[in-house]
């Protein structure tokens, strides 16, 4: 009796902890990231956390009902609502594994089929999430209608019985096996695609490798969840061999489930970029916005120049060490971002520039010119400036004209931003 109460106390603690962690992470993502306005990977992460929260909360609710039945044995818990609670719980558990498979499939489409607009569309994305929920709802419904959720007085709740070997075996294969097979195939296909990717497509190749890493982590997450469920599998095997079942069998099953839920809720926050706020997807999104701004100011760049910009973006301090003119090593305007130009001395460094404090004898990033400041006309195709930077977007570099102080001497006025 004491051992049973200890089991129930641990189950309540783990399920409550998993519910709290999942809800907190979901709340933080909604406040800080705003998934509906962010990329789809964030939405998929929220979708997985919803399944974790739902299964944790339902397990907590089922356990509380069981404890209530122990305290008041005269009250029967053997009713339709007992089966309904178990049905909802199993739907959330099954949805968790299929949501992980959906995350892997999403990255497969993004890596292997980036040009297939149908697979990248919002409609396909929404339909995939709906299907991911419909599959467990309909599949687990068959167990509810078949009355496979049996009431067990030793735990005062309804579970798939260990004695129902057919139902439990099929459920384990469908809930665990199918998603794992899907994710394994996705992993293999992404690896094959990355190996065929041209080495010159460096940025795309790096992005694909990041997606592959996330798929690998998701598979690890599922394997952890399945590994924690090993006690349930052992109990089933023991029953199949000896036809005997320990009185704590369903407590062990519930404990293994709640342990998996709390581990998964923590692990998902650690291994998923969107949950810990330092994600590669979010970083990539910022870089893509930056890339668009730079190219709108200076024109198109080659794949090698894009790769160089990405490498500098990933260095400690990002591009600040270049853009703030701390280091004198810009190679072109793109290195300096959309608000500065790469200014280089003429005649191989024999003439330097001063920013008021330092003398620069090599190329450095200088801010674009404002209204009334001396500017460069910035010939088309120029990758560096040798006299002054061009004007900011809202201004135009206008020639100052010229005047003669002698028939043979003409003075040209400096161009200014207007």
Secondary structure by P-SEA (a helix, b strand, c coil): caaaaaaaaaaaaaaaaaaaaaaaaaaaaaaccccccccaaaaaaaaaaaaaaaaaaaaaaaaaaaaaaaaccccccccaaaaaaaaaaaaaaaaaaaaaaaaaaaaaaacccccccccccaaaaaaaaaaaaaaaaaaaaaaaaacccccccccccccccccaaaaaaaaaaaaccaaaaaaaaaaaaaaaaaaaccccaaaaaaaaaaaaaaaaaaaaaaaaaaaaaaaaaaaaaaaaaccccccaaaaaaaaaaaaaaaaaaaaaaacccccccccaaaaaaaaaaaaaaaaaacccccaaaaaaaaaaaaccccccccccccccccccccccccccccccccccccbbbbccccccccbbbbccccccccccccccccccccccccccccccccccccccccccbbbbcccccc
